[in-house]
Structures are given as structure tokens and as C-alpha cells.
Amino acid sequence: MADKEASIHGTCVALGKRAALLRGESGSGKSDLALRFLTLFESGKGNSRARLVADDQTRLAVRAGKLIAHAPEATKGLLEVRGVGIIEMEAIDEAELELVVDLTPGSEIERLPDPFPVTTLLGISLPLMRLAAFEASAPIKLKVALGHKA
């Protein structure tokens, strides 16, 4: 049973057991970045394999002091691809959230943020990264931020 729960407007992807919540306005590139990230790293093994957790709405729950992300039942395994429609993607039931990514125009991103600032969700502090979703390198930057080598 969760201590606290909430629904967040955002898309959540995982690389192995580590998950990132992508936040931004409608049209900011959440699902687009997720699609590129998932496609680029889908064939990895174990901790280097990318999977969808949730698209557009992510449910968060605090369990044993950790923030756990999962999809609402109605949208589990579904990803909205602008210009194509809703597609099925291999998804995992849940993952521990370890990073929050605010999708931001590239001109507003600090060149050398050290360390990442922190944000708090449901009383849990997490690193906050700002990322330009439509940059070609964005999925690789996301992988690196989740603690993996490019």
C-alpha cells in the first residue's frame, strides 16, 4: 500500500530499473522524446534496456520512501505519436523514479549545470534536468543522465 499517491501530467520512461519523468506543456516533445529514447535503446539487455512506463499521465506512489511510477490502467502500453496516432509499445508495470526532466527551449538551458537542481514530488527529492526535447542528442543525454554511458 502506498503512503501517498498522485497523477502527474508527464511521460515516464525507464532504462533498466531507473526511470525518468518527462514534463512539459502539450506539444513540448514528451512523447516524441520518449519514442526516440525507447527506439534507440530498446534492444539493450538488463539495465540498458529502455521501456515505456506511462505516456501523458503518470501515476506516482510513495512506497518505502521511494517514488514509484506506473501508468493508469486505461493507457498502459500506449504511446501517442503525433501525426501517426496511438501505438502499442512494450511497457513495464512500474519503475522507481530517479530523475525529473523538464522539457525546455534550448536557449534556456544552462550549459554546465553542476549539480542538477532538485525538485520534490510527494515529499521525495529528485534531481531535475532541463532538456531540449527536439535536439537530436536528447535521447542520449537522457540515457547519460540516468547514469549510463553514451
Secondary structure, DSSP 4 states (H G I P E B T S, - for coil): --S-EEEEESEEEEETTEEEEEE-STTSSHHHHHHHHHHHTTT--GGG-EEEEESSEEEEEEETTEEEEE--GGGTTEEEETTTEEEE--B-SEEEEEEEEEE--GGGS-SS-SS--EEEETTEEEEEEEE-TTSTTHHHHHHHHTT---
